Each structure stands twice: as C-alpha cells, then as structure tokens.
C-alpha cells in the first residue's frame, strides 16, 4: 500500500470521526428532552417496564439483521460482478423473514418482553419495530460502505431521538399507559425511512434479482458467528437490565435505565466508528497489510478513549445534578451512572479490536464474547445478591450491576487486544499516559463545580470540565496523525482521492 493510500485511510477515518462527533452532539441535544419527559411525566416504574421490553425487542432485531452491520462490508467487497443492490436486498429479505417470525412469536407469547405481566395490546405492538430496526441496520451499513456516515447521523442522531422525544410528550396526553411504546415504534420507522432515502439514491433498486433459498442459507451460516458476536456485544449492555428486572423493583430498573441512557451517549462515539472502520480493514486484509490494520485500530481506539474519557468526566463528576435533571427520584442512580461511564471507557479497546477480529478470527472472537457475557451475568447476580445480604437499598443493586459490567468489559478489552496482536504480529494498545494528565485537573475543576448551585453546575461546570480536559489532551496526547481528526483535508487532493 502506498503512503498516499495509507494517509487516505486515516483521512477517511478522521472524516467519519468528525461526522460522528457532530452526530453525538445532535444526539445529546435530542436525548435530554426524552429523558426529561420520560422521567418527569411517566416515572421510574413505567420506564422500568418499557426498558425490560426493549431488551427483548432490540436483541431480536439485531440477531435478525444477521451481523450485516459489519458483515455487509465484506460481502460487498467480495461481490465483484454482482450488482450491489442485489446483495443488499438478499440481506434485507432474510432480515424481514426472520424478524417476522420473531415478531409473531412475541405477539402470542409476550411474557419475555413483560416479565412483570403488566402490558396492554398497544404495548404488544412493540413487536412491529423488530423488522424496521433490522432493516435500518442493513441500510445504514450499506451507506457506510460508501463512506456515507451522514446517513447514520441523520437517522440515529437526529430523526430517531427527536421523534421519540416529541411523540413521548404527545402520547402522554393521548394514551399515557402506552405512550413510551408507541413513541418508540414511531421513532424506529422514522429512522428506517430516513435511511432508505439515501440508500435508494446510492444503490437504486435490484435488477434481475431472484431470491435464492440456498444462497440465503449459505449467507446465514457464514454470518452466524458475526451475528452472534454482535448480539452478545449488544447484550452486555442489556443483560444488567434483564437481571435487575428479576431481582429489583420496576422503579429500580427505571432509574438504572436512565443512568444507562446517559452513559450510552459516549458509547455512540465508538460504535459509530465501526461502519467506516470495517471497509478500511477489509481492504487492507485483501492486501495482507497487517501493520496498517494495527495502526488504524490503535489510532481509532485512542480517539475513542480520549473522547469518551472527557465526556465521562463531564457527565460523571456532576452526576447528581445530571440525574436530578430527570427527576429527584433518579438521584439514587448516580453511583450506577459513574460506573457505567467508566465501563464505556474501558470497553473501547474491545470494540476496535473486535472490528478487525470479526474478519480474521470470527470463532475466537465469538468465544471471547460468550465468555464476556457469561462473566458479566455471574458478576451481576453475585453483586445483587451481596447487596441484598448486606440489606442495602435498590440504588446499591443498580451500582453493583454497573460494576459487574465494567469488570467484564475491561477483561474483554485485554483479551481481545492480546488475541488481535498475536494474529497481526503487531502491538495493539491505545493507552497513553496523557489521558491521566488530562483527567486529574479536569476532576479538580469538576469538584469545584459541584460546590456551585445545581443549575450552575450543569451550565458552567460541564463545559469547564470539557475545556480543561480537551486543552490538556490536545497539548499532551495528540500527535500529528491524531490532529487529522480536526482537519477537513490531509495531504492535498491526492490523499483525499486515495
């Protein structure tokens, strides 16, 4: 690979990073109204029931997409001579068939969605979101293969969160007992149509396309390890809610869900890099350029960790004020919020390592993912039972679940980075001491901010923490290649064309 091509890869990754950071800011602006509306109007108990249902709905939708969020890039890169739209429609047809079966089953057996047994017919309509969710994953993956990250930002960071925020408020006054469920369905379909528009302009409709049962079976068999790994990786962010639903009250689950929603904001920074990282890795794999893959994994990994650590400090240090914004009953989730934010930081290495492992060691990656979620389940149950034995309150159960998640994800990061390093024959490590140098003064600024009134803590404290952290990480941690993330071009037109 030429130097210009390598610089072009970094430029493409940096462009995707800039676009996704804008998407993060848009998602943050849209998520705050939803958290406020859901917490203040619907309450913790209703949120808990809603969260338990989403665990099942979104997990099945992800499984039904058959790992195409990352696997589609490889199929498109290998499908020479085949119209790309035909390949994408193969995936879409398989997703619709599988999600329809899953939806029909849950309609007649809704107990997995509603373990407490409290639901209405309108709540059961959540099953209609399964095919739309799966199709959106595939449509956005297809656009990401063409380096169109803007489609993901529009669908996931603008349309979906704003739709659920607005419709949650509207349905509260029309059908309050099922308002959250109906708002969620509306947001998923709005996101799907938003993703379909640029897809049709880019790929068009299939031509001379004939569904092949045999081909679909082969595609399913090949995608099974990747789909399972995706489901497990996603499941690590939801298993805690499921277990809490078994051992804690709906109110405790609702409080934990709000903390998780706040903590998931920085998570989007790393998951949104996957679509743009996938095509770059698959191209380098075809050329057997393993040093380039290791360099890109480390580069993107550091960008993600640096950004997530700053956001975690800005949201975690004034955590009581952040949770209190949703409602006074949610302040008890501050401890869970802190550990969930830390979990997202330590998980970054696992995510970027997995972006390469799914192509070079699918089965080993799957085995590590299975071990991760088993470890998390054991740790979560142990922590909750320990809190019960010590006769501590519901917030401590939530904090215990968050600690279990952080520990399991940290272990996964270490193991996956080590395995990828052995396969590539290159060092894979995104840690830099500049992260500590930037975090210490940011924490000090945050501590001083907590002495302010709550409104000032949010308005002034959060920006001050981010500015302090950002200035130091820029001066001490970012080298020339890292600063590409903040430039619109790299090395002139030749690098951009590469």
C-alpha positions as CSV (number, residue, x, y, z in Angstrom):
1,X,0.0,0.0,0.0
2,X,1.3,3.4,-0.9
3,X,1.9,6.2,1.6
4,X,-0.9,8.2,-0.1
5,X,-3.3,5.3,0.3
6,X,-2.4,4.9,4.0
7,X,-2.9,8.7,4.5
8,X,-6.2,8.4,2.7
9,X,-7.4,5.7,5.1
10,X,-6.6,7.9,8.1
11,X,-8.4,10.8,6.3
12,X,-11.5,8.6,5.8
13,X,-11.5,7.5,9.4
14,X,-11.0,11.1,10.6
15,X,-13.8,12.3,8.4
16,X,-16.1,9.7,9.8
17,X,-14.9,10.7,13.3
18,X,-15.8,14.3,12.7
19,X,-19.2,13.5,11.3
20,X,-20.0,11.2,14.2
21,X,-18.8,13.7,16.8
22,X,-21.4,16.2,15.3
23,X,-23.9,13.3,15.5
24,X,-23.0,12.8,19.1
25,X,-23.8,16.5,19.9
26,X,-27.0,16.3,18.0
27,X,-28.0,13.0,19.8
28,X,-27.1,14.7,23.1
29,X,-29.4,17.6,22.3
30,X,-32.2,15.3,21.4
31,X,-31.7,12.8,24.2
32,X,-32.0,15.3,27.0
33,X,-35.7,16.2,26.2
34,X,-36.6,12.5,26.1
35,X,-35.0,11.7,29.5
36,X,-36.7,14.7,31.0
37,X,-40.1,13.8,29.5
38,X,-39.8,10.1,30.4
39,X,-38.6,10.7,33.9
40,X,-40.9,13.6,34.8
41,X,-44.1,12.5,33.1
42,X,-44.0,8.7,33.0
43,X,-42.0,8.0,36.2
44,X,-39.4,5.3,37.1
45,X,-41.8,2.3,37.3
46,X,-43.2,2.9,33.7
47,X,-39.7,3.4,32.4
48,X,-38.6,0.1,34.0
49,X,-41.4,-1.8,32.2
50,X,-40.5,-0.1,29.0
51,X,-36.8,-0.8,29.4
52,X,-37.4,-4.5,30.0
53,X,-39.5,-4.8,26.8
54,X,-36.8,-3.1,24.7
55,X,-34.2,-5.6,25.9
56,X,-36.0,-8.4,24.0
57,X,-37.2,-6.3,21.0
58,X,-33.8,-4.8,20.2
59,X,-31.9,-8.0,20.8
60,X,-34.1,-10.0,18.4
61,X,-33.9,-7.2,15.8
62,X,-30.1,-7.3,16.0
63,X,-30.0,-11.1,15.6
64,X,-32.4,-10.8,12.6
65,X,-30.0,-8.4,10.9
66,X,-27.6,-11.4,10.8
67,X,-24.5,-9.3,11.6
68,X,-24.7,-7.3,8.4
69,X,-23.8,-4.1,10.3
70,X,-20.2,-5.3,9.8
71,X,-20.5,-8.3,7.6
72,X,-22.1,-6.5,4.7
73,X,-18.9,-4.6,4.0
74,X,-17.0,-7.9,3.4
75,X,-19.8,-9.3,1.2
76,X,-19.8,-6.1,-0.9
77,X,-16.0,-6.0,-1.3
78,X,-16.0,-9.7,-2.4
79,X,-19.1,-9.4,-4.7
80,X,-17.3,-8.4,-7.9
81,X,-19.6,-8.7,-10.9
82,X,-22.8,-8.7,-8.8
83,X,-25.0,-5.6,-8.6
84,X,-24.5,-4.2,-5.1
85,X,-28.2,-3.5,-4.7
86,X,-28.9,-7.2,-5.2
87,X,-26.6,-8.2,-2.4
88,X,-28.1,-5.8,0.0
89,X,-31.6,-6.9,-0.9
90,X,-30.6,-10.5,-0.2
91,X,-29.8,-9.4,3.3
92,X,-32.9,-7.3,3.7
93,X,-35.2,-10.2,2.6
94,X,-33.6,-12.6,5.1
95,X,-33.9,-9.9,7.8
96,X,-37.6,-9.4,7.1
97,X,-38.3,-13.2,7.1
98,X,-36.5,-13.8,10.4
99,X,-37.9,-10.7,12.1
100,X,-41.4,-11.5,11.1
101,X,-41.1,-14.9,12.7
102,X,-39.7,-13.3,15.9
103,X,-42.5,-10.7,15.9
104,X,-45.3,-13.2,15.5
105,X,-43.9,-15.4,18.3
106,X,-43.6,-12.4,20.7
107,X,-47.1,-11.3,19.9
108,X,-48.6,-14.6,21.0
109,X,-46.0,-15.1,23.8
110,X,-45.3,-11.6,25.2
111,X,-44.0,-12.8,28.6
112,X,-40.3,-12.4,27.6
113,X,-41.0,-8.7,26.9
114,X,-43.1,-8.1,30.0
115,X,-41.8,-10.3,32.9
116,X,-43.9,-8.4,35.4
117,X,-47.1,-9.3,33.4
118,X,-48.2,-5.7,33.0
119,X,-49.0,-4.7,29.4
120,X,-51.7,-3.8,27.0
121,X,-52.5,-4.6,23.4
122,X,-50.9,-1.4,22.3
123,X,-47.7,-2.3,24.2
124,X,-47.5,-5.6,22.3
125,X,-47.2,-3.5,19.1
126,X,-43.6,-3.1,20.0
127,X,-43.0,-6.3,18.0
128,X,-43.6,-4.3,14.8
129,X,-40.4,-2.4,15.5
130,X,-38.3,-5.6,15.0
131,X,-38.3,-5.7,11.2
132,X,-37.8,-1.9,10.9
133,X,-34.9,-1.9,13.3
134,X,-33.2,-4.8,11.5
135,X,-33.7,-3.2,8.0
136,X,-32.3,0.2,9.3
137,X,-29.1,-1.6,10.4
138,X,-28.6,-3.0,7.0
139,X,-29.4,0.2,5.1
140,X,-27.0,2.2,7.2
141,X,-24.3,-0.5,6.8
142,X,-24.7,-0.3,3.0
143,X,-24.3,3.5,3.1
144,X,-21.3,3.3,5.4
145,X,-19.6,1.0,2.8
146,X,-19.7,4.0,0.5
147,X,-18.3,6.2,3.4
148,X,-21.7,7.9,3.8
149,X,-21.7,8.3,7.6
150,X,-24.1,11.3,7.3
151,X,-26.9,8.8,6.7
152,X,-26.2,7.2,10.1
153,X,-26.1,10.6,11.8
154,X,-29.4,11.8,10.3
155,X,-31.2,8.5,11.1
156,X,-29.7,7.7,14.5
157,X,-28.7,11.0,15.9
158,X,-31.4,13.4,14.6
159,X,-34.6,11.7,13.4
160,X,-34.9,8.8,15.9
161,X,-34.2,10.6,19.1
162,X,-36.2,13.7,18.2
163,X,-39.1,11.6,17.1
164,X,-39.2,9.6,20.3
165,X,-38.8,12.8,22.4
166,X,-41.7,14.6,20.6
167,X,-44.0,11.6,20.4
168,X,-43.4,10.6,24.0
169,X,-44.8,14.0,25.0
170,X,-47.7,13.8,22.6
171,X,-48.8,10.3,23.5
172,X,-48.6,11.0,27.3
173,X,-51.7,13.3,26.8
174,X,-53.4,10.9,24.4
175,X,-52.6,7.3,25.6
176,X,-50.4,7.7,28.7
177,X,-50.4,4.0,29.6
178,X,-48.7,3.0,26.3
179,X,-47.1,6.3,25.3
180,X,-43.5,5.2,25.5
181,X,-44.1,2.1,23.4
182,X,-45.9,4.0,20.7
183,X,-43.3,6.7,20.7
184,X,-40.5,4.2,20.3
185,X,-42.3,2.5,17.3
186,X,-42.7,5.9,15.6
187,X,-39.0,6.7,16.1
188,X,-37.8,3.4,14.6
189,X,-39.9,3.7,11.5
190,X,-39.0,7.3,11.0
191,X,-35.3,6.3,11.2
192,X,-35.9,3.5,8.7
193,X,-37.4,5.8,6.1
194,X,-34.6,8.3,6.7
195,X,-32.1,5.6,6.0
196,X,-33.9,4.2,2.9
197,X,-33.9,7.5,1.0
198,X,-30.1,7.9,0.6
199,X,-29.8,4.2,0.1
200,X,-32.1,4.2,-2.9
201,X,-30.3,7.2,-4.4
202,X,-26.9,5.5,-3.9
203,X,-27.7,1.9,-4.8
204,X,-31.0,2.0,-6.6
205,X,-33.4,-1.0,-6.9
206,X,-32.1,-4.5,-7.6
207,X,-32.1,-5.8,-11.2
208,X,-32.7,-9.4,-12.4
209,X,-32.8,-10.3,-8.7
210,X,-34.1,-13.7,-7.8
211,X,-34.2,-14.8,-4.1
212,X,-32.2,-18.0,-3.7
213,X,-33.1,-20.2,-0.6
214,X,-29.8,-22.0,-1.0
215,X,-27.8,-18.7,-1.1
216,X,-29.7,-17.3,1.8
217,X,-28.9,-20.5,3.8
218,X,-25.2,-20.2,3.0
219,X,-25.3,-16.5,3.9
220,X,-26.9,-17.3,7.2
221,X,-24.4,-20.0,8.0
222,X,-21.5,-17.7,7.2
223,X,-23.0,-14.8,9.2
224,X,-23.9,-16.8,12.3
225,X,-20.7,-16.2,14.2
226,X,-20.7,-12.5,13.4
227,X,-24.4,-12.1,14.2
228,X,-24.0,-14.0,17.5
229,X,-21.0,-11.8,18.4
230,X,-23.0,-8.6,17.6
231,X,-25.9,-9.9,19.7
232,X,-23.6,-10.7,22.6
233,X,-21.8,-7.4,22.4
234,X,-25.1,-5.6,22.5
235,X,-26.4,-8.0,25.1
236,X,-23.7,-7.0,27.6
237,X,-25.3,-3.5,27.6
238,X,-28.8,-5.0,28.3
239,X,-28.2,-8.1,30.4
240,X,-27.9,-6.0,33.5
241,X,-31.4,-4.5,32.9
242,X,-32.8,-8.0,32.4
243,X,-31.2,-9.4,35.6
244,X,-32.3,-6.3,37.6
245,X,-35.8,-6.9,36.3
246,X,-35.7,-10.3,38.0
247,X,-34.2,-9.1,41.4
248,X,-35.2,-5.5,41.8
249,X,-38.4,-3.4,41.5
250,X,-39.6,-1.7,38.3
251,X,-38.6,1.6,39.8
252,X,-35.0,0.5,40.3
253,X,-34.9,-0.7,36.7
254,X,-36.3,2.6,35.5
255,X,-33.6,4.5,37.5
256,X,-30.9,2.3,36.1
257,X,-32.3,2.7,32.6
258,X,-32.0,6.5,32.8
259,X,-28.4,6.1,34.0
260,X,-27.7,3.8,31.1
261,X,-29.2,6.2,28.6
262,X,-26.9,9.0,29.8
263,X,-23.9,6.6,29.8
264,X,-24.7,5.4,26.3
265,X,-24.2,8.8,24.8
266,X,-20.4,8.4,24.7
267,X,-20.9,4.8,23.6
268,X,-22.2,6.0,20.3
269,X,-18.8,7.6,19.6
270,X,-17.2,4.1,19.4
271,X,-20.0,2.2,17.8
272,X,-20.4,4.8,15.0
273,X,-16.8,4.3,14.0
274,X,-17.5,0.6,13.2
275,X,-19.1,1.3,9.8
276,X,-16.2,3.4,8.5
277,X,-13.5,1.2,10.1
278,X,-14.9,-2.0,8.5
279,X,-14.4,-1.1,4.9
280,X,-10.9,0.2,5.6
281,X,-9.9,-3.0,7.4
282,X,-11.4,-5.4,4.7
283,X,-9.4,-3.6,2.0
284,X,-6.2,-3.9,4.0
285,X,-6.9,-7.6,4.7
286,X,-7.2,-8.2,0.9
287,X,-3.7,-6.7,0.6
288,X,-2.4,-8.5,3.7
289,X,-1.3,-5.2,5.1
290,X,-1.4,-6.1,8.8
291,X,0.7,-3.3,10.1
292,X,-1.8,-0.8,8.6
293,X,-4.7,-2.6,10.4
294,X,-2.9,-2.5,13.7
295,X,-2.1,1.2,13.3
296,X,-5.7,2.1,12.3
297,X,-7.1,0.1,15.3
298,X,-4.7,1.9,17.7
299,X,-5.4,5.3,16.1
300,X,-9.2,5.0,16.2
301,X,-9.0,3.4,19.7
302,X,-7.2,6.3,21.1
303,X,-9.5,8.8,19.5
304,X,-12.5,7.0,21.1
305,X,-10.9,6.6,24.5
306,X,-9.8,10.2,24.6
307,X,-13.3,11.5,23.7
308,X,-15.2,9.1,25.9
309,X,-13.0,9.8,28.9
310,X,-13.7,13.6,28.6
311,X,-17.4,13.0,28.2
312,X,-17.4,10.5,31.1
313,X,-15.8,13.1,33.4
314,X,-18.1,15.9,32.3
315,X,-21.2,13.7,33.0
316,X,-19.9,11.7,35.9
317,X,-18.4,14.3,38.3
318,X,-21.6,16.4,38.4
319,X,-23.6,13.1,38.3
320,X,-26.1,14.0,41.0
321,X,-27.1,17.2,39.1
322,X,-27.3,15.2,35.8
323,X,-29.6,12.6,37.3
324,X,-31.6,15.2,39.2
325,X,-32.4,16.9,36.0
326,X,-34.6,13.9,35.1
327,X,-36.3,14.0,38.5
328,X,-35.4,13.9,42.2
329,X,-36.3,10.2,42.4
330,X,-33.4,9.4,40.0
331,X,-30.6,10.9,42.0
332,X,-30.1,7.5,43.6
333,X,-28.7,6.2,40.3
334,X,-25.6,8.5,40.5
335,X,-23.3,5.6,41.6
336,X,-24.6,3.4,38.7
337,X,-24.0,6.3,36.3
338,X,-20.4,6.7,37.3
339,X,-19.5,3.0,36.9
340,X,-21.5,2.8,33.6
341,X,-19.5,5.8,32.2
342,X,-16.2,4.1,33.3
343,X,-17.4,0.9,31.6
344,X,-17.8,2.6,28.3
345,X,-14.2,3.9,28.5
346,X,-12.6,0.5,29.3
347,X,-14.7,-1.2,26.6
348,X,-13.3,1.0,23.7
349,X,-10.3,-1.3,23.2
350,X,-12.5,-4.4,22.9
351,X,-14.8,-2.7,20.3
352,X,-12.0,-1.5,18.0
353,X,-10.1,-4.8,18.3
354,X,-13.3,-6.7,17.5
355,X,-13.7,-4.6,14.4
356,X,-10.7,-6.5,13.0
357,X,-11.2,-9.8,14.8
358,X,-14.6,-10.4,13.1
359,X,-12.8,-10.7,9.8
360,X,-9.6,-12.6,10.9
361,X,-10.8,-14.8,13.8
362,X,-14.6,-14.9,13.9
363,X,-14.8,-18.0,16.0
364,X,-12.2,-16.9,18.6
365,X,-13.9,-13.5,18.8
366,X,-17.2,-15.3,19.4
367,X,-15.8,-17.4,22.1
368,X,-14.4,-14.4,23.9
369,X,-17.7,-12.6,23.6
370,X,-19.6,-15.6,25.0
371,X,-17.1,-15.7,27.9
372,X,-17.6,-11.9,28.5
373,X,-21.4,-12.1,28.8
374,X,-21.2,-15.2,31.0
375,X,-18.7,-13.5,33.3
376,X,-21.0,-10.4,33.4
377,X,-24.0,-12.5,34.3
378,X,-22.2,-14.2,37.1
379,X,-20.8,-11.0,38.5
380,X,-24.1,-9.2,38.2
381,X,-26.1,-11.8,40.1
382,X,-23.3,-12.1,42.7
383,X,-23.3,-8.3,43.2
384,X,-27.1,-8.0,43.6
385,X,-27.2,-10.9,46.0
386,X,-24.4,-9.4,48.0
387,X,-26.3,-6.1,48.2
388,X,-29.4,-8.0,49.4
389,X,-27.4,-9.8,52.1
390,X,-25.9,-6.5,53.3
391,X,-29.5,-5.1,53.3
392,X,-28.6,-2.2,51.1
393,X,-31.2,-0.3,49.1
394,X,-32.2,-0.6,45.4
395,X,-29.6,2.0,44.2
396,X,-26.8,-0.2,45.5
397,X,-28.2,-3.1,43.4
398,X,-28.0,-0.9,40.4
399,X,-24.5,0.2,41.2
400,X,-23.5,-3.5,41.7
401,X,-24.8,-4.3,38.2
402,X,-22.8,-1.4,36.7
403,X,-19.6,-2.6,38.5
404,X,-20.1,-6.1,37.0
405,X,-20.5,-4.6,33.5
406,X,-17.3,-2.5,33.9
407,X,-15.3,-5.5,35.1
408,X,-16.5,-7.8,32.3
409,X,-15.9,-5.3,29.6
410,X,-12.4,-4.5,30.9
411,X,-11.5,-8.2,30.8
412,X,-12.8,-8.4,27.2
413,X,-10.7,-5.5,26.2
414,X,-7.5,-7.0,27.5
415,X,-8.2,-10.4,25.9
416,X,-9.3,-9.2,22.5
417,X,-6.4,-6.8,22.2
418,X,-4.0,-9.6,23.0
419,X,-5.5,-12.0,20.5
420,X,-5.5,-9.4,17.7
421,X,-1.9,-8.5,18.5
422,X,-0.9,-12.2,18.2
423,X,-2.7,-12.6,14.9
424,X,-1.4,-9.4,13.3
425,X,2.1,-9.7,14.7
426,X,1.9,-6.1,15.7
427,X,1.4,-4.3,19.0
428,X,-2.3,-3.3,19.7
429,X,-2.6,-0.8,22.5
430,X,-4.5,2.6,22.6
431,X,-3.4,3.6,26.1
432,X,-1.5,6.8,26.5
433,X,-0.5,8.5,29.8
434,X,-1.7,11.8,28.6
435,X,-5.2,10.5,29.5
436,X,-4.2,10.6,33.2
437,X,-2.6,14.0,32.8
438,X,-5.8,15.4,31.3
439,X,-8.2,13.7,33.7
440,X,-6.6,14.9,37.0
441,X,-7.1,18.6,36.5
442,X,-10.5,18.0,34.9
443,X,-11.6,16.2,38.0
444,X,-10.3,19.0,40.2
445,X,-12.3,21.6,38.1
446,X,-15.4,19.3,38.4
447,X,-15.1,19.0,42.1
448,X,-15.1,22.8,42.4
449,X,-18.1,22.9,40.1
450,X,-20.0,20.7,42.5
451,X,-19.8,23.4,45.1
452,X,-22.0,25.6,42.8
453,X,-25.8,25.6,42.8
454,X,-27.2,22.7,40.7
455,X,-28.2,24.9,37.7
456,X,-24.7,26.5,37.6
457,X,-23.1,23.1,38.0
458,X,-24.8,21.9,34.8
459,X,-24.5,25.1,32.8
460,X,-20.9,26.1,33.7
461,X,-19.4,23.0,35.3
462,X,-19.8,20.6,32.4
463,X,-18.3,23.0,29.8
464,X,-15.4,23.8,32.1
465,X,-14.6,20.1,32.7
466,X,-14.6,19.5,28.9
467,X,-12.5,22.6,28.1
468,X,-9.9,21.7,30.8
469,X,-9.6,18.1,29.7
470,X,-9.7,18.9,26.0
471,X,-6.9,21.5,26.2
472,X,-4.5,19.2,28.0
473,X,-5.3,16.1,25.9
474,X,-4.7,18.2,22.8
475,X,-1.4,19.6,24.0
476,X,0.0,16.4,25.7
477,X,-1.8,13.5,23.9
478,X,-2.5,14.3,20.3
479,X,0.3,13.9,17.8
480,X,0.3,15.0,14.1
481,X,-1.7,11.9,13.0
482,X,-4.3,12.4,15.8
483,X,-4.9,16.0,14.8
484,X,-6.0,14.9,11.4
485,X,-9.3,14.2,13.2
486,X,-9.9,18.0,13.3
487,X,-8.9,18.8,9.7
488,X,-11.0,18.6,6.6
489,X,-8.2,17.5,4.3
490,X,-5.0,15.6,4.6
491,X,-2.0,15.9,2.3
492,X,-3.8,17.6,-0.6
493,X,-6.1,16.2,-3.2
494,X,-4.1,13.1,-3.8
495,X,-4.6,11.8,-0.3
496,X,-8.3,12.6,-0.4
497,X,-8.7,10.8,-3.7
498,X,-6.8,7.8,-2.3
